[in-house]
């Protein structure tokens, strides 16, 4: 049996060129199927689904016998919702079709449109296809080449948290039951008394009773490996888009750079299934890919990463040593001349006991893209009205039978980007319940039902539910910061002219991204007044570097002052 994922080509006048281009590049890893014409293409897609074949991509010529690629691809999600959809346009037809193609892409009738190659080595064409196939392979398919093994019982909540971490990091892993033949070697290597879940990392090390913190520390190196007596130029606390941007720019400019992250590098953005409005990615990019590429980029410039433990305090170094800060985690200390706080925010809890008791068993805080496959044909609810909630709903809708967005506001448009609102409107198995909250929930060992309440009528109603994904308004966690760092009434870090005037020095406010403690900066969502968007967080991470350089210059000048 051929179990390769399928690329279905729906061809017309240029069938020979299209088939040759796909078969020459993709035939080894994908099963290339071709159908001529509109009706034949839909019939072949239905047959493949009936066979149980995984369809990775449907690529249709723009001009078909019974309509256009736009009309054809519009019908595909009803047959296979997870396939990537591409319109193939002949060069001579492009000018006449471009406006309709752009409108169709905006409506999400397709993922992208590309020109059919007219000669060899059309790498722009193949780049577009490979990006889509890569995202399909990460979010839908199972990787054949893995670097990590996870041995756990079905339904293990701890294992679910580890799976989510590995998905967010972009580490391909192999899930194994403890009775599987492949698992026996790992169980034996773990030794007598080992507890599930077990994780074997790419180094061969086996972790017993594995937790996300232990796994990420094993992957990137523990805090115990921090060199003693070394003072970094900049320590970045938090590995989301703001922190990663700061790390890339700091390391690229020759600064000794370290990043400290308690969880998965990428932050909340790393769990976003698809970010479509990030500059430079016209076909969109998943949060995992964005974080993965940024992490690799920073690492290649020399930045070092330490993960798995939260920073619990910052304090000045001794007066008899060069000016710097001590950044503490449990059992370790990092010394740095400057500190950039980029810890972002965390999702608020529902505060509904019956629901919160089932976290990891049908209830998830965050997008939890690793759980989407498990929601196949199930009834899923998403709580939240921001972009993260919209992205999660669209991704879940590719798997779930029905997705319901629950939001307390009167409209999604109040808090969500227009492109996501349009995409949700165009997805037939997503519905939106406004002015509604979750009042209760429960089930036998995992989520089975929810009780919702309409805020206008006060009327409660009960509904069956297999999954609940909570992406509520976010709040900062700044309790560990020094007392001298000023916060606003909501707990966000104040910087620049927003700090209280009594904290200004000689009538001058701190630098724009500097806190009330000289040498400690704040960027991204944790900063009061910031725009809570991935692109703006990245921009602030880059913008903080001139301020870091200026502070380092002042430190050097003071060190050379005559005593």
C-alpha positions as CSV (number, residue, x, y, z in Angstrom):
1,X,0.0,0.0,0.0
2,X,1.3,3.5,-0.9
3,X,1.0,5.5,2.3
4,X,2.7,8.6,1.0
5,X,0.7,11.9,1.4
6,X,-1.1,12.8,-1.8
7,X,-0.7,15.9,-4.0
8,X,-3.8,16.1,-6.2
9,X,-3.3,17.9,-9.5
10,X,-6.5,19.2,-11.2
11,X,-5.3,20.0,-14.7
12,X,-6.5,21.5,-18.0
13,X,-4.7,22.8,-21.0
14,X,-1.3,22.8,-19.5
15,X,-1.5,19.3,-17.9
16,X,1.9,18.1,-19.3
17,X,3.8,21.0,-17.9
18,X,2.1,20.9,-14.5
19,X,2.5,17.1,-14.1
20,X,6.1,17.1,-15.2
21,X,6.9,19.9,-12.7
22,X,5.4,18.2,-9.8
23,X,6.6,14.6,-10.6
24,X,10.1,15.8,-11.1
25,X,10.3,17.4,-7.7
26,X,7.9,15.6,-5.4
27,X,7.4,12.1,-6.6
28,X,9.8,10.5,-4.1
29,X,8.0,11.8,-1.0
30,X,4.4,12.4,-2.3
31,X,2.0,10.3,-4.3
32,X,1.2,12.5,-7.3
33,X,-2.4,12.1,-8.5
34,X,-3.8,13.9,-11.5
35,X,-7.4,14.5,-12.7
36,X,-8.5,16.3,-15.8
37,X,-11.3,18.9,-15.3
38,X,-13.5,20.3,-12.6
39,X,-15.9,17.4,-11.9
40,X,-13.2,14.7,-12.3
41,X,-11.0,16.6,-9.8
42,X,-13.8,16.7,-7.1
43,X,-14.6,13.0,-7.7
44,X,-11.0,12.0,-7.4
45,X,-10.6,14.0,-4.1
46,X,-13.7,12.2,-2.7
47,X,-12.3,8.8,-3.8
48,X,-8.9,9.5,-2.1
49,X,-10.7,10.5,1.1
50,X,-12.8,7.3,1.0
51,X,-9.5,5.3,0.6
52,X,-8.1,7.0,3.7
53,X,-5.3,8.6,1.7
54,X,-3.9,11.8,3.4
55,X,-4.2,14.6,0.9
56,X,-1.5,17.2,1.6
57,X,-2.2,19.6,-1.3
58,X,-4.8,20.2,-4.0
59,X,-3.3,22.3,-6.9
60,X,-5.7,23.3,-9.7
61,X,-5.1,25.0,-13.0
62,X,-6.9,28.3,-13.0
63,X,-8.9,27.7,-16.2
64,X,-10.8,24.4,-16.1
65,X,-13.5,23.0,-18.3
66,X,-16.4,23.9,-16.0
67,X,-15.0,26.9,-14.1
68,X,-12.0,28.5,-12.6
69,X,-9.6,27.3,-9.9
70,X,-11.3,29.7,-7.5
71,X,-14.6,28.0,-7.9
72,X,-13.0,24.6,-7.7
73,X,-10.9,25.2,-4.6
74,X,-13.9,26.7,-2.8
75,X,-15.4,23.2,-2.8
76,X,-12.3,21.4,-1.5
77,X,-12.7,22.0,2.3
78,X,-16.1,20.3,2.2
79,X,-14.2,17.1,1.1
80,X,-10.9,17.5,2.9
81,X,-10.4,20.5,5.2
82,X,-6.8,20.0,6.0
83,X,-5.4,20.0,2.4
84,X,-3.4,23.1,1.2
85,X,-5.1,24.7,-1.8
86,X,-3.1,26.3,-4.6
87,X,-4.2,27.9,-7.9
88,X,-1.9,27.4,-10.8
89,X,-2.0,30.3,-13.3
90,X,-0.5,30.3,-16.8
91,X,1.5,33.5,-17.4
92,X,-0.7,34.7,-20.3
93,X,-3.8,34.5,-18.1
94,X,-2.4,36.2,-15.1
95,X,-3.2,39.8,-15.8
96,X,-6.9,39.0,-16.4
97,X,-7.1,36.8,-13.3
98,X,-5.1,38.7,-10.7
99,X,-8.0,40.7,-9.2
100,X,-10.2,37.7,-8.8
101,X,-7.3,35.6,-7.4
102,X,-6.5,38.3,-4.8
103,X,-10.1,38.5,-3.7
104,X,-10.3,34.7,-3.4
105,X,-7.2,34.6,-1.3
106,X,-8.6,37.3,0.9
107,X,-11.8,35.2,1.3
108,X,-9.6,32.2,2.1
109,X,-10.9,30.2,-0.9
110,X,-7.3,29.2,-1.4
111,X,-4.0,29.4,0.4
112,X,-2.1,31.0,-2.5
113,X,-1.8,31.3,-6.2
114,X,1.4,30.8,-8.3
115,X,2.5,31.1,-11.9
116,X,3.0,27.8,-13.7
117,X,6.8,27.5,-14.5
118,X,7.7,28.3,-18.1
119,X,11.2,26.9,-17.8
120,X,13.5,24.9,-15.5
121,X,14.5,25.9,-12.0
122,X,11.6,28.1,-11.1
123,X,12.5,28.2,-7.4
124,X,9.9,30.9,-6.5
125,X,7.2,28.4,-7.6
126,X,8.7,25.6,-5.5
127,X,9.4,27.8,-2.5
128,X,5.6,28.6,-2.3
129,X,4.7,24.9,-2.5
130,X,7.4,23.7,-0.1
131,X,6.3,26.3,2.5
132,X,2.7,25.0,2.4
133,X,3.8,21.3,2.4
134,X,6.0,22.0,5.4
135,X,3.2,23.6,7.4
136,X,0.9,20.7,6.4
137,X,3.5,18.2,7.6
138,X,3.9,19.9,10.9
139,X,0.2,20.6,11.7
140,X,-1.5,17.6,10.0
141,X,0.9,14.9,9.0
142,X,3.1,12.9,11.3
143,X,6.9,13.3,10.8
144,X,8.7,10.2,9.6
145,X,12.1,11.5,10.7
146,X,12.1,12.3,14.4
147,X,14.6,13.4,17.0
148,X,12.7,12.7,20.2
149,X,10.7,9.8,21.6
150,X,7.8,10.1,24.0
151,X,6.6,7.0,25.9
152,X,3.3,7.5,27.7
153,X,-0.1,6.0,28.5
154,X,-3.0,7.3,26.5
155,X,-4.6,10.3,28.1
156,X,-1.6,11.1,30.3
157,X,-2.0,14.8,31.1
158,X,1.7,15.3,31.7
159,X,2.5,13.7,28.4
160,X,0.1,16.1,26.7
161,X,2.0,19.1,28.1
162,X,5.3,17.6,26.9
163,X,3.7,17.1,23.4
164,X,2.6,20.7,23.3
165,X,6.0,21.9,24.2
166,X,7.7,19.8,21.5
167,X,5.2,21.0,18.9
168,X,5.8,24.6,19.9
169,X,9.6,24.1,19.6
170,X,9.2,22.4,16.2
171,X,11.0,19.2,17.5
172,X,9.6,16.2,15.5
173,X,8.8,13.4,18.0
174,X,7.5,9.9,18.0
175,X,4.7,9.1,20.4
176,X,4.9,5.5,21.7
177,X,2.7,3.5,24.1
178,X,4.6,1.7,26.8
179,X,3.7,-1.7,25.3
180,X,5.1,-0.8,21.8
181,X,8.1,-2.8,20.7
182,X,10.0,0.4,19.9
183,X,9.4,1.6,23.5
184,X,11.1,-1.3,25.2
185,X,14.6,0.0,24.6
186,X,13.7,3.3,26.1
187,X,12.0,1.8,29.1
188,X,15.1,-0.4,29.8
189,X,17.4,2.6,29.4
190,X,15.4,4.5,31.9
191,X,16.1,1.9,34.5
192,X,14.2,0.3,37.4
193,X,11.7,2.6,39.1
194,X,11.4,5.0,36.1
195,X,8.0,6.7,35.8
196,X,6.0,7.6,32.7
197,X,6.1,9.7,30.7
198,X,9.6,8.9,29.4
199,X,11.3,11.2,26.9
200,X,14.4,10.2,25.0
201,X,16.1,13.4,23.6
202,X,18.2,13.6,20.5
203,X,21.3,13.2,22.7
204,X,20.1,9.8,23.9
205,X,19.4,10.9,27.4
206,X,16.2,9.4,28.9
207,X,14.1,11.5,31.2
208,X,11.8,9.8,33.8
209,X,8.5,11.4,34.8
210,X,9.3,14.0,32.2
211,X,7.9,17.5,32.5
212,X,8.0,20.4,30.0
213,X,10.6,22.2,32.1
214,X,12.9,19.1,32.3
215,X,12.5,18.5,28.6
216,X,13.3,22.0,27.5
217,X,16.3,22.2,29.9
218,X,17.6,18.9,28.5
219,X,17.3,20.2,24.9
220,X,19.0,23.6,25.4
221,X,21.3,22.9,28.3
222,X,20.6,23.5,32.0
223,X,21.2,26.6,34.1
224,X,23.9,24.6,35.9
225,X,26.1,25.1,32.8
226,X,26.2,28.9,33.2
227,X,29.9,29.8,33.5
228,X,30.9,31.3,36.8
229,X,32.5,34.8,36.8
230,X,31.3,35.7,33.3
231,X,29.3,38.9,32.9
232,X,27.1,39.0,29.8
233,X,26.5,42.3,28.0
234,X,22.7,41.7,27.9
235,X,20.5,39.1,29.6
236,X,17.1,38.8,27.9
237,X,14.3,37.4,30.2
238,X,11.6,35.9,28.0
239,X,11.8,34.1,24.6
240,X,8.8,35.5,22.7
241,X,9.0,37.6,19.6
242,X,10.3,40.7,21.5
243,X,13.0,38.7,23.3
244,X,14.0,36.8,20.2
245,X,14.4,40.1,18.2
246,X,16.5,41.6,20.9
247,X,18.7,38.4,21.0
248,X,19.2,38.5,17.2
249,X,20.2,42.2,17.1
250,X,22.3,42.1,20.2
251,X,24.2,39.0,19.2
252,X,24.6,40.2,15.6
253,X,26.2,43.4,17.0
254,X,28.8,41.5,19.0
255,X,27.2,41.7,22.4
256,X,27.6,38.7,24.7
257,X,23.9,37.7,24.8
258,X,22.0,35.2,26.9
259,X,18.3,34.4,26.9
260,X,16.4,33.0,29.9
261,X,13.0,31.4,29.2
262,X,10.9,29.4,31.6
263,X,8.9,27.6,29.0
264,X,9.1,27.1,25.2
265,X,11.1,29.6,23.2
266,X,8.6,31.4,21.1
267,X,6.3,32.4,23.9
268,X,2.5,32.6,23.2
269,X,3.2,33.5,19.6
270,X,4.9,30.2,19.2
271,X,1.6,28.4,19.6
272,X,-0.2,30.4,16.9
273,X,-1.1,28.1,14.0
274,X,-0.8,30.7,11.3
275,X,0.1,34.4,11.4
276,X,-0.9,36.0,8.1
277,X,-0.2,39.7,8.8
278,X,3.5,39.5,9.7
279,X,5.7,41.6,7.3
280,X,7.6,39.6,4.8
281,X,5.5,36.4,4.8
282,X,2.9,36.8,2.1
283,X,1.6,33.3,2.6
284,X,1.7,33.5,6.4
285,X,3.9,31.7,8.9
286,X,3.1,29.6,11.9
287,X,4.2,30.9,15.3
288,X,6.4,27.8,15.7
289,X,8.3,28.4,12.4
290,X,8.8,32.1,13.2
291,X,10.2,31.2,16.7
292,X,12.2,28.4,15.3
293,X,13.9,30.5,12.6
294,X,14.5,33.4,15.0
295,X,16.0,31.0,17.6
296,X,18.4,29.5,15.0
297,X,19.2,33.0,13.7
298,X,20.1,34.3,17.2
299,X,22.1,31.1,18.0
300,X,24.2,31.5,14.8
301,X,25.2,35.0,15.9
302,X,26.3,33.5,19.3
303,X,23.3,34.0,21.6
304,X,23.0,31.4,24.3
305,X,19.7,30.0,25.6
306,X,18.9,28.7,29.1
307,X,15.4,27.3,29.5
308,X,13.2,25.4,31.9
309,X,13.2,27.7,35.0
310,X,11.6,31.0,35.7
311,X,13.6,34.1,36.8
312,X,12.7,34.8,40.4
313,X,14.5,38.0,41.1
314,X,17.0,40.7,39.8
315,X,19.3,42.5,42.1
316,X,22.4,44.8,41.7
317,X,25.8,43.2,41.7
318,X,28.3,44.0,44.6
319,X,29.6,47.6,44.7
320,X,33.2,46.4,44.5
321,X,32.7,44.6,41.1
322,X,32.1,46.1,37.6
323,X,28.6,47.5,37.4
324,X,26.1,44.7,36.5
325,X,22.9,43.0,37.6
326,X,22.4,39.5,39.1
327,X,19.6,37.6,37.5
328,X,18.5,34.7,39.7
329,X,16.7,31.4,38.8
330,X,16.3,28.5,41.2
331,X,19.8,27.2,41.9
332,X,21.6,29.5,39.5
333,X,22.6,33.0,38.8
334,X,23.4,35.0,35.6
335,X,25.4,38.2,35.7
336,X,24.7,40.8,33.0
337,X,25.5,44.5,32.5
338,X,22.0,45.1,31.1
339,X,18.7,43.2,31.4
340,X,15.8,43.3,28.9
341,X,12.5,42.1,30.3
342,X,10.5,40.5,27.5
343,X,8.3,38.1,29.5
344,X,5.1,38.9,27.7
345,X,1.9,38.0,29.3
346,X,0.0,34.9,30.4
347,X,-3.6,34.0,29.6
348,X,-6.1,34.6,32.4
349,X,-7.8,31.6,33.9
350,X,-11.5,31.2,33.6
351,X,-11.8,30.8,37.3
352,X,-14.5,28.1,36.9
353,X,-13.5,25.2,39.1
354,X,-15.2,22.4,37.1
355,X,-13.3,23.6,34.0
356,X,-9.9,24.3,35.5
357,X,-9.9,20.9,37.1
358,X,-9.8,19.4,33.6
359,X,-6.8,21.3,32.3
360,X,-4.9,18.8,30.1
361,X,-8.0,16.6,29.7
362,X,-10.0,18.4,27.1
363,X,-9.3,21.9,28.6
364,X,-6.3,23.9,27.3
365,X,-5.0,27.4,28.0
366,X,-3.4,28.6,24.8
367,X,-3.8,27.4,21.2
368,X,-2.4,23.9,22.0
369,X,-1.9,23.1,18.3
370,X,-0.7,19.6,19.2
371,X,-4.2,18.8,20.4
372,X,-5.9,19.8,17.2
373,X,-5.5,16.3,15.6
374,X,-7.2,14.8,18.6
375,X,-10.3,16.9,18.0
376,X,-11.1,15.1,14.7
377,X,-14.9,15.4,14.1
378,X,-15.5,16.6,17.7
379,X,-17.3,19.6,19.1
380,X,-14.8,22.2,20.2
381,X,-15.2,25.6,21.9
382,X,-12.7,28.5,21.8
383,X,-13.0,31.3,24.5
384,X,-11.6,34.6,23.5
385,X,-11.9,37.4,21.0
386,X,-8.3,38.3,20.1
387,X,-6.2,37.2,17.2
388,X,-4.8,34.2,19.0
389,X,-8.4,32.9,19.6
390,X,-9.2,33.5,15.9
391,X,-6.1,31.7,14.7
392,X,-6.9,28.8,17.0
393,X,-10.5,28.5,15.8
394,X,-9.5,28.5,12.1
395,X,-6.9,25.8,12.7
396,X,-9.2,23.7,14.8
397,X,-11.9,23.9,12.2
398,X,-9.7,21.9,9.8
399,X,-10.1,18.9,12.2
400,X,-13.2,19.4,14.4
401,X,-16.7,18.7,13.3
402,X,-17.8,22.1,14.8
403,X,-16.0,25.0,16.4
404,X,-17.8,27.6,18.5
405,X,-16.1,30.9,19.5
406,X,-17.4,32.2,22.8
407,X,-16.8,35.9,23.4
408,X,-18.3,38.3,26.0
409,X,-18.2,41.3,23.6
410,X,-20.9,42.1,21.1
411,X,-18.6,41.5,18.1
412,X,-15.3,39.9,17.1
413,X,-14.5,43.0,15.1
414,X,-13.9,44.9,18.4
415,X,-10.7,43.0,19.2
416,X,-9.8,40.8,16.2
417,X,-8.0,41.7,12.9
418,X,-10.3,42.1,10.0
419,X,-8.6,39.3,8.0
420,X,-9.3,36.8,10.7
421,X,-12.9,37.9,11.0
422,X,-13.4,37.4,7.3
423,X,-11.7,34.0,7.5
424,X,-14.0,32.9,10.4
425,X,-17.1,34.1,8.5
426,X,-16.0,32.1,5.5
427,X,-15.4,28.9,7.5
428,X,-18.7,27.0,7.5
429,X,-18.1,24.9,10.6
430,X,-17.3,27.9,12.9
431,X,-20.0,29.7,14.7
432,X,-19.7,32.7,17.0
433,X,-21.6,33.2,20.2
434,X,-21.3,36.8,21.4
435,X,-22.2,38.2,24.8
436,X,-21.6,34.7,26.2
437,X,-19.4,33.3,29.0
438,X,-18.5,29.8,30.3
439,X,-20.2,29.3,33.7
440,X,-19.4,25.7,34.4
441,X,-18.1,22.5,32.9
442,X,-17.3,18.9,33.7
443,X,-17.0,15.3,32.7
444,X,-15.9,11.9,33.8
445,X,-12.1,12.2,33.7
446,X,-12.1,14.6,30.8
447,X,-14.3,17.5,29.5
448,X,-17.7,16.3,28.3
449,X,-20.0,19.3,28.8
450,X,-20.1,23.0,29.3
451,X,-22.7,25.4,30.8
452,X,-22.7,28.7,29.1
453,X,-24.5,31.9,30.0
454,X,-25.9,34.7,27.9
455,X,-24.8,38.0,29.5
456,X,-27.8,40.0,28.1
457,X,-30.6,37.6,29.2
458,X,-28.8,35.8,32.1
459,X,-30.1,32.6,30.7
460,X,-27.8,29.5,31.2
461,X,-27.8,26.6,28.8
462,X,-25.9,23.3,28.7
463,X,-24.0,21.9,25.7
464,X,-21.9,18.8,24.9
465,X,-18.2,19.7,24.4
466,X,-15.1,17.6,23.7
467,X,-12.6,20.4,23.8
468,X,-12.3,23.9,25.3
469,X,-9.4,26.2,24.3
470,X,-9.1,29.3,26.4
471,X,-7.3,32.3,25.0
472,X,-8.6,35.0,27.3
473,X,-7.3,38.5,27.9
474,X,-3.7,38.5,29.0
475,X,-2.1,39.8,32.2
476,X,1.6,40.3,33.1
477,X,3.5,38.4,35.7
478,X,5.9,41.0,37.2
479,X,5.9,40.0,40.9
480,X,9.5,38.9,40.7
481,X,10.8,42.3,39.5
482,X,12.8,44.6,41.8
483,X,10.7,47.0,43.9
484,X,12.4,49.9,42.1
485,X,10.8,48.9,38.7
486,X,7.6,51.0,38.4
487,X,4.4,49.2,37.3
488,X,1.0,50.6,36.2
489,X,-2.3,49.9,37.9
490,X,-2.7,46.6,35.8
491,X,0.8,45.4,36.6
492,X,2.5,46.3,33.3
493,X,6.0,47.7,33.3
494,X,6.3,51.5,32.9
495,X,9.1,52.9,30.7
496,X,10.3,56.2,29.4
497,X,8.0,59.2,29.9
498,X,5.3,56.9,31.4
499,X,7.2,56.4,34.6
500,X,6.2,58.6,37.6
501,X,7.9,62.1,37.4
502,X,9.4,61.6,40.8
503,X,11.5,58.8,39.3
504,X,13.0,61.1,36.7
505,X,16.6,62.0,37.1
506,X,17.5,65.7,37.0
507,X,14.2,66.3,35.3
508,X,14.8,63.8,32.6
509,X,12.8,60.6,32.1
510,X,14.4,57.3,31.4
511,X,15.0,56.3,27.8
512,X,11.9,55.3,25.8
513,X,12.1,51.5,26.7
514,X,14.1,51.9,30.0
515,X,12.4,51.2,33.3
516,X,12.9,53.2,36.5
517,X,16.0,51.1,37.2
518,X,18.9,52.1,35.0
519,X,20.1,49.3,32.8
520,X,16.8,47.3,33.0
521,X,14.6,47.7,29.9
522,X,11.2,46.3,29.0
523,X,9.9,45.4,25.5
524,X,6.8,43.7,24.1
525,X,3.6,42.8,25.7
526,X,4.9,43.2,29.3
527,X,5.5,46.9,28.7
528,X,2.7,49.3,29.6
529,X,1.3,51.0,26.5
530,X,2.7,48.5,24.0
531,X,0.6,47.2,21.1
532,X,-0.2,43.6,21.7
533,X,0.9,42.3,18.3
534,X,3.7,40.0,17.2
535,X,5.2,42.6,14.8
536,X,5.2,45.4,17.3
537,X,6.8,43.2,19.9
538,X,9.5,42.3,17.4
539,X,10.0,45.9,16.6
540,X,10.5,46.9,20.2
541,X,13.0,44.0,20.7
542,X,15.0,45.4,17.9
543,X,14.6,49.1,19.0
544,X,16.0,48.4,22.5
545,X,19.5,47.8,21.2
546,X,20.6,51.4,20.7
547,X,19.5,52.0,24.3
548,X,21.5,49.0,25.5
549,X,24.6,50.2,23.7
550,X,24.2,53.7,25.2
551,X,24.0,52.3,28.7
552,X,27.0,50.0,28.1
553,X,28.9,53.1,26.9
554,X,28.0,54.9,30.2
555,X,29.2,51.9,32.2
556,X,32.5,51.9,30.3
557,X,32.9,55.6,30.8
558,X,32.3,55.3,34.6
559,X,34.8,52.4,34.8
560,X,37.6,54.7,33.4
561,X,36.7,57.7,35.5
562,X,39.6,58.7,37.8
563,X,38.9,57.6,41.4
